[in-house]
Amino acid sequence: MRRHDLIYLEPSRWDVVLERQLGSDQVDPLIRSWVHKGWPLISRRPSSYETHGIALGLPLPPSLGKWRIPFIVQDQDILTIQEPLSLASAREQAPRQWQQIFDELEFFAAHRGIELQVFGSLAWQALTGLDYLTLSSDIDLLFHVPSSADMELLSSEISKIEDNSPSRIDGEFIRRDGLAANWREFLPGGTDVLVKSMEGVALLDGRRFTAGERLS
């Protein structure tokens, strides 16, 4: 299981999970019906005190406070695990003014051997049909980069695409081993980057990230 993975729970276990963590009173009807509607939760890095289970989050739409409810589940609660949605499968849910930027991003990705996936508001709107996107939403993307990638070159090219974008492009470069860092940290002139994994975060020289070095 990796950060941003979509975790589908066993519907027969959902009431047990809710009772275990939220109790039986005052659970919003949307939350109570979430898994029964076929919607996933998302994997997340556990906090230091969450040591006995699998850490997940349920992100609510802006109309319900845009709050991510933390859950800890057990192996038997999980039905399936899926990767994040591809940009191609989610883009029809995006605003019309984003479509030209998506064309540019998909051309760039194809040329550089990058797989594009989405997370954040666009992903959840595509998954649920609920209104997650707002006028201030970022374009949240996961750039799965090949091991030979020139991160500084890629970040410069994304920055140029963003110059013509109606919305901020947020997201991460993700290596094949799952380690990730924000694409902006590789813009020319940077040195250390903040690297994220399911185990934690750490600063690492950008060249060492590109070279495939793991966190100690």
Secondary structure, 3 states (H helix, E strand, C coil): CCCCCEEEECHHHHHHHHHHHHCCCCCCHHHHHCHHHCCCEEECCCCCCCCCCEEEEEECCHHHCCCEEEEEECHHHEEEEECCCEHHHHHHHCCHHHHHHHHHHHHHHHHHCCEEEECHHHHHHHHHCCCCCCCCCCEEEEEECCCCCCHHHHHHHHHHHHHCCCCCEEEEEECCCCCEEEHHHHCCCCCEEEEECCCCEEEEEHHHHHCCCCCC
